[in-house]
Amino acid sequence: MAIPATPYIWFNGKMVPWEKATVHVLSHALHYASSVFEGERAYKVPNGVAIFRLRDHTRRLFDSAKIHRIQIPFSADQINDACREVIAVNGLTSGAYLRPIAFRGYGEIGVAPKTDPPVEVAIAAWEWGKYLGSGSEDAGVDVCVSSWQRVAGNTIPALAKAAGNYLSSQLISQEAHRLGFAEGIGLAPDGTVSEGAGENLFLVKDGVLYTPGISHSLLSGITRNTVMTLAREQGIDVREIAMPREMLYLADELFFTGTAAEITPVRSVDRIMVGAAKRGPITEKLQRAFFGLFSGTTTDKWGWLDAVDMKQKARVAAAS
């Protein structure tokens, strides 16, 4: 199913119709994966619509660009304003998924041309449901450990959210789907657990919450950080460790985190049941705290919710 179109995409500083947000087929990013991007969610909240951890996502976008020497021709404030605006002008009152992307566009050909191609920036938003399937946040999903490993340190930077990194994710996820699983887990080059194809991973054992450390070839996820913060707030012991594969099979609970996946329980790994093969009590507790940020039952003491002025839609319509 194609991405559901909305009226506008923010593209290089302007709102353009969805179908006109196009690039040249010889753009550098299309051939050499020279793009960095973010995945963000806006949620319906009691007083309107808010983007979750917008400023943290934008900071990571600029960090990823810095690693890959991509000079974004807009400020962080301009990107934040554009993210809010694209929600408002498209009338996404029930919330949405946002995809800001910065990429090297059309210019000289070659891996590293003498003249750097111009950097283009786009931000799209649309309604997107549960990434790992309807009902997955309650029932959980079945996953496998992939035969494909994550990238080794000092090859491709895992801390950058860059397009090229997701070739690894595609191999892991495609293999899992061929084998009948909802998702795959990649191991780090040393054989320890890294992350899911597009998600970070948490494990509960004897009441302790474990997750691989960021040196294990993984993206330092914003939802990952959120869960660690919420868990510690509730007195749960959180430990970042080097996690051997067999810990997955011995876990009491297991769950994925990510902007797309949010908090999704894992009920089996390699056909081995995790705990009672259903969402566990700590997973459920953290889900309540997480989704409570948007319903208002969890106080946003961290300033994570960035309100969207939905009246911008009327102002843009009047201006046009």
C-alpha positions in Angstrom: 0.0 0.0 0.0 1.4 3.4 -1.0 2.0 6.1 1.5 -1.2 8.0 1.9 -0.8 11.4 0.2 -1.4 14.7 2.0 -1.8 18.0 0.2 1.6 19.5 1.0 5.3 18.6 1.6 7.7 21.2 2.9 10.5 21.2 0.3 13.6 23.5 0.4 11.8 26.2 2.4 8.4 26.1 0.7 5.2 24.2 0.9 4.7 22.4 -2.4 1.9 20.0 -3.6 2.6 16.4 -2.7 2.9 15.3 -6.3 5.4 18.1 -7.2 7.9 17.3 -4.4 10.3 15.6 -6.9 14.0 15.2 -7.4 16.3 14.5 -10.4 17.1 10.8 -11.0 20.8 11.6 -11.0 20.7 13.1 -7.5 23.7 12.1 -5.5 21.7 10.6 -2.7 19.8 8.2 -5.0 23.1 6.7 -6.2 25.3 6.9 -3.2 22.9 7.0 -0.2 24.1 10.4 0.9 21.1 11.4 3.0 20.2 11.6 6.6 16.7 11.6 8.0 14.4 11.4 11.0 11.2 9.6 11.9 9.0 11.6 14.3 5.5 11.3 15.5 2.9 13.9 16.3 0.1 12.8 18.7 -3.3 14.0 19.5 -3.2 15.5 23.0 -5.9 16.9 25.2 -5.3 20.5 24.0 -4.6 19.8 20.3 -1.6 18.2 18.5 2.0 17.9 19.7 5.1 16.6 18.1 7.0 14.2 20.5 10.6 15.2 21.2 10.8 17.4 18.1 13.9 19.3 19.2 15.8 16.1 20.1 15.0 14.6 16.6 16.1 17.8 14.9 19.3 17.8 16.9 20.0 14.2 15.8 19.3 15.1 12.2 22.0 17.8 12.4 24.3 15.4 14.3 23.9 12.8 11.5 24.6 15.4 8.9 27.7 16.5 10.8 29.1 13.0 10.8 28.6 12.7 7.0 29.7 16.3 6.3 26.3 17.3 4.9 25.7 21.0 5.3 22.0 21.5 5.9 21.1 25.0 4.5 18.5 25.7 7.2 18.8 26.3 11.0 17.4 23.9 13.6 14.7 26.5 14.4 13.7 26.6 10.8 13.4 22.8 10.6 11.4 22.8 13.9 9.0 25.4 12.5 8.7 23.5 9.2 7.8 20.3 11.1 5.0 22.1 13.0 3.8 23.8 9.8 3.6 20.6 7.7 1.3 19.1 10.4 -0.9 22.2 10.5 -1.3 22.9 6.7 -2.2 19.3 6.1 -4.8 19.3 8.8 -3.4 16.3 10.6 -5.5 16.8 13.7 -5.4 13.1 14.8 -1.6 13.0 14.8 0.9 11.9 12.1 4.3 10.4 11.3 6.9 13.0 10.1 9.9 12.3 7.8 12.4 15.2 7.6 15.2 14.3 5.2 18.4 16.1 4.1 20.2 14.8 1.0 22.8 15.7 -1.6 21.0 16.5 -4.7 21.8 16.9 -8.4 25.3 18.0 -9.3 28.5 16.3 -10.3 28.6 12.6 -10.5 31.0 10.5 -8.4 31.3 9.2 -4.9 33.0 12.4 -3.6 32.8 15.0 -6.4 35.2 18.0 -6.3 32.2 20.3 -6.0 29.7 19.2 -3.4 26.2 18.8 -4.8 23.6 21.1 -3.3 21.9 19.8 -0.2 18.1 19.6 -0.4 15.7 19.3 2.6 12.2 17.9 2.6 9.6 17.3 5.4 6.5 15.1 4.8 3.8 14.0 7.2 1.0 11.5 6.9 -1.1 9.3 9.1 0.6 5.9 9.9 -0.7 3.2 12.1 1.1 0.5 14.0 4.5 -0.3 12.3 4.5 -4.0 13.3 0.9 -4.6 12.7 -2.5 -3.9 14.2 -2.8 -5.2 17.7 0.9 -5.7 18.1 1.2 -3.5 21.1 -1.0 -5.8 23.0 -0.4 -9.3 21.5 3.3 -8.9 20.7 5.2 -10.1 17.7 7.3 -13.2 16.7 10.9 -12.4 15.7 14.1 -14.1 14.7 17.8 -13.5 15.0 19.0 -12.7 11.6 21.9 -14.3 9.7 22.9 -10.7 8.8 25.0 -8.8 11.3 25.0 -5.1 12.0 27.9 -3.0 10.7 31.3 -3.1 12.5 32.6 0.0 14.3 34.6 2.3 12.0 32.9 1.1 8.9 29.5 2.9 8.7 28.7 5.1 11.7 25.8 3.5 13.5 25.0 6.7 15.5 24.1 8.5 12.3 20.5 8.0 11.1 21.6 7.8 7.5 20.0 6.1 4.5 22.9 3.8 3.8 22.6 2.2 7.2 19.2 0.9 6.3 20.4 -1.4 3.6 21.5 -3.6 6.6 18.0 -3.2 8.1 16.4 -4.2 4.8 18.4 -7.4 4.7 17.5 -8.3 8.3 13.8 -7.5 7.9 13.4 -9.1 4.5 15.0 -12.3 5.8 12.6 -12.3 8.8 9.6 -11.9 6.6 10.7 -14.7 4.2 10.9 -17.0 7.3 7.5 -16.0 8.5 8.5 -13.6 11.3 7.3 -10.0 11.9 10.8 -8.7 12.4 14.5 -9.6 12.7 17.1 -8.9 15.3 20.7 -8.1 14.2 23.8 -9.1 16.2 26.8 -6.9 16.5 30.0 -8.1 14.9 31.2 -9.6 18.2 28.1 -11.8 18.3 26.3 -9.8 21.0 22.8 -8.4 20.5 22.6 -5.1 18.7 19.0 -4.1 17.7 16.0 -4.9 15.5 16.0 -4.0 11.9 14.4 -0.7 12.7 14.0 -0.7 16.5 16.0 -0.7 19.7 15.5 -3.7 22.0 14.9 -4.1 25.7 14.9 -7.3 27.8 13.4 -7.8 31.3 15.0 -10.4 33.6 14.1 -10.7 37.3 12.7 -7.2 37.4 15.8 -5.6 35.8 15.5 -3.8 32.4 18.5 -4.5 30.1 19.4 -3.0 26.7 22.5 -3.1 24.6 24.9 -0.2 25.0 25.5 2.2 22.1 28.9 0.7 21.3 27.1 -2.4 20.0 26.4 -1.1 16.5 23.1 0.5 17.2 21.3 3.8 16.7 20.9 5.7 20.0 17.1 5.9 19.7 15.0 8.7 21.1 12.2 6.4 22.1 15.0 4.2 23.7 16.1 7.2 25.8 12.4 7.9 26.6 11.8 4.4 27.9 15.0 4.4 30.0 14.0 7.7 31.5 10.4 6.6 32.3 11.7 3.3 33.7 14.1 5.0 36.1 11.3 7.4 37.1 9.3 4.4 38.2 12.2 2.9 40.2 13.1 0.2 37.6 16.7 -0.7 37.5 18.0 0.0 33.9 21.3 -1.4 32.7 23.1 -1.0 29.4 25.2 -4.1 28.8 26.9 -6.4 26.3 24.0 -8.8 25.8 24.7 -12.4 24.7 22.3 -13.9 22.2 21.0 -16.5 24.6 19.7 -13.9 27.0 16.9 -13.4 24.4 15.7 -16.9 25.0 15.8 -16.6 28.8 14.1 -13.3 29.1 11.0 -12.8 31.2 9.9 -10.0 28.8 11.2 -8.5 25.6 10.1 -5.5 23.6 11.1 -3.2 20.7 11.1 0.6 20.9 11.2 3.2 18.1 9.3 6.1 16.7 7.5 3.8 14.3 7.3 0.8 16.6 6.6 2.9 19.8 6.7 0.1 22.4 5.9 -3.3 20.9 6.2 -6.6 22.9 8.1 -9.6 21.5 6.4 -12.9 22.3 8.9 -15.3 20.8 12.5 -15.4 19.4 13.4 -18.1 16.9 10.2 -19.9 17.9 11.3 -19.9 21.6 8.6 -18.5 23.8 9.5 -15.3 25.7 8.1 -15.5 29.2 4.4 -16.3 29.0 4.4 -15.4 25.2 2.4 -12.3 25.9 3.0 -8.7 27.0 4.6 -8.7 30.4 3.8 -6.5 33.4 6.9 -4.2 33.1 6.3 -3.8 29.3 2.7 -2.9 30.0 3.7 -0.4 32.8 6.1 1.3 30.5 3.5 1.5 27.7 1.0 3.1 30.0 3.6 5.7 31.0 4.6 6.3 27.4 1.2 6.7 25.9 0.1 8.5 29.1 2.3 11.4 27.9 -0.3 12.0 25.1 -3.5 11.2 27.0 -2.3 13.4 29.9 -2.1 10.7 32.6 1.8 11.0 32.6 3.0 14.5 33.4 5.4 15.8 30.7 8.0 17.1 33.2 10.7 16.9 30.6 9.1 19.2 28.0 9.0 16.5 25.4 5.7 17.7 23.8 6.0 20.4 21.2 2.6 22.0 20.5 1.5 22.6 16.9 -0.5 25.7 16.1 -3.2 24.2 13.9 -4.4 27.7 12.9 -1.5 27.9 10.5 -3.6 25.9 8.0 -6.1 28.8 7.8 -3.4 31.4 7.5 -1.6 29.5 4.7 -4.9 29.0 2.9 -5.7 32.8 3.2 -2.3 33.7 1.9 -2.6 31.5 -1.2 
